[in-house]
């Protein structure tokens, strides 16, 4: 999954001299939480978040009247409060790499830069969209999770049994986290199938393989 396929193109931006009031208005009107700050050449020179704006706003306990507050916010510029250390990603990088950067640096969005210029933005929400895509959760079905030996052919053996019962695999995910040495967790989501066939499949999988759990995601109440 590449960033270029999931990023938002032509993101809303501000310049260093944009007023804090204007930046705040742009965020509210477009329901966004961050704005890349670019110079006249389109180069990213900073980023301003809704948290930066809140921290820059005068306290409710201030003695300033409303006109003084508006004047203060109109005079305060984005360059005065923006974060100048900006983590970026390239369009050809993977979404997985972007997720690691967000996780490690505790940020929720990354400007996407190509040839030194801003071409998009990838947010935490975009990463969630990728997660739902690769898992196939919107396609429903049932997830079988196994603790399989970490050897060639172990997944194929499970897949052969699923196919024998007429099951159609939607996604296969593998993880070594929380697994014992020499094993891995493998989650296989299959499309909906008649209940009697699903029950027969479950019985054979339980008897032939170390089945950790069987789960069905119900999305109708979300």
N, C-alpha and C positions, 0 to 999 in steps of 0.2 A: 504494500500500500504506500504510494508515494504522496508526498505533501501536495504536489501540484493538482492532484485529483480531488482533494478534499478541502483545500484552502478557500477562503473568501477572496474573490478578485476585487481589485480596485477598492480597498478599504478606505473608510473615511479617515482623513488625516488632519493635523493642524501644523502650524509652523511655530517656531520658538516664540514669535512675537504675538501669537494669538492670545487673547485675554483669557484668564481663568473662567470668567463668566461665560464666554462663548464656548469654551471647551465643555463646560458643564452642561450647557444647553444642547450641544451636539450629542452628548452621551444620553441625555434624557429623551431627546426626540427620536433617536435611533436605537434605543434600548441596548446600548453597548457599555462595556465596563472599562475599555482602554482605548487610547488613541495614539497611534504612532506619530512621532514628531519628525517632520522632514524639512530639509533645507530647500532652497530654490532649485537645486539640481535633482531632487527626489531621493537624496541620501538620508537614511534614518540616522538621526542625531540624538534621539531620546524616545521615551515613551511615558505617557501620563495616564494614570489609572484613576478610577473613581475614589480609591482610598487616598491618593495624593490630593485630590480635590477636597475631600472631607477634612483632611488634616490641615489644609491651607485655609479653610473657611474660618471666620472668626467664631469664637465660642458664643453659645447662646447667652452666656452671662455677661457679654460685652456691654459697655455703656454707650457704644456708638448708636446713633439713630439710623434709620433705614437708608437715608440718603448717603450717609457716610459709609455704610456697608457696601452699597452699590458702587460708590466711587472707588472704594478700596479694591473690590473684586474686579472692576473694570481696568484698574491700573496694574494689577498683578498679572504677570505674563506666565505663559506655560513654561518658558525657559527658567523661571524662578523656582518651579516646583517639580519639574520632570525628572525622571530617573535617566541619567546619562549613560549608565552601564546597561546596554541593551543586548539581550540574548536573541539571536536570530537563527533562522533555518533556511536552507535552500529548497527550491521547488523539487529537486531531484532526490532530496533526502527522504528517508522513510518516516511515516507517521510514528512508528515505534521509537525512533531516535528523538523525535520531537517530544513524545510523551516522557521519555527519560529526562530530557532537559527541563521540562516543566516540573516534574516530580523532584528532581535534585535541587532545583533553585526556587521551588515553591512559588511558581508563577502560573498564570492561567491563560496566557496567550503569547504567541511568538510572531513577530513580523517575518514575512518571507521575503528574502532578498536575493536578487539575481543581478550579476554584473554591477554590484554596488547600489542598485536601486530597489525600492520597495515595489513588489509585484502582488502582494497579498498578505493575508494574516491567517494564522491557524490558531484556533481557540480550543479550550478544554472541551467545549461542546462538540467541536469537530472530531476530537479524539473519541468521544463517546459514540458518535455516529459510526466511526470505523469499527468500534467494538461490537455494536449491534449488527453491523454488516457481516463481519467475519464469523460471528457466532450463529447467524441465521435466526436469531431469537424471534424476529417478527414473522417468521414462517411457521412458528408454533412447533409442534412435535414434542418428542420426548428425548431427554438427554440421559445417556448411559455413561457413567464414569467408572473407569477401571484402573487398577494398579497393576500395570503390565511390566513384564521383564523388559529391560532396555536392550533389546537385541533385534536384528533385522527380521522382519516377517511377523512380529508379534501383533501389530495392528491389522495386517492382512488376514490373520487367522480369525480375528473378531469380525472383520468386514465380511468375510466369506459366510459366516453364520447369519449375519444380518441380511445379506443378499439371498441366502437360501430360503429365508422366511418372507421374501418379497419386500423387505425394508429398503427405503431410499435414503441414503445418507445426505444430510444437509451441510454438515460441517464436522471437521475433525480437529480438535485442539489438543496439544500435548504440552505438559509442563513437568519440570524436574523439581520445582519448589515443593517442599513438605513431603517429598517422596524419599523412601529409603534408598540407600546406595544400590545401584544396579537395577532400579525400577523407575518408572515414570507414571504420572497420572495422564490418562487419555480420556477425553470427553468426546463422545460421538453423539451428535444430534441427528435423529431420524425424523422424516416427515410423518404426518399422521397416517395411521393405518387402522384397519378394523380391530376392535378390542380383542377378539378371540386370537387373532394372529399376533397382536402385541403381547398378550399374556404368554403364548407359546414361545415367542422369541425370548421374552424375559426369563422364562424357566430354563431354556437351554443356555443362555448367557450366564445365568447364575451357577449352573452346574459345571460349565466348562472354563470359566475365567473368574479371576478375583474381582467381582463387581462391587464397587464401593457404595454407589447409590444410584437410584433412578429418580429423575426429576422431570416434572412437566411445568413449564412456565405458563401461568394463567395471566394474560394481559388484558382481559376484558374489564377488569375492575380498576385499571390505571387511568 
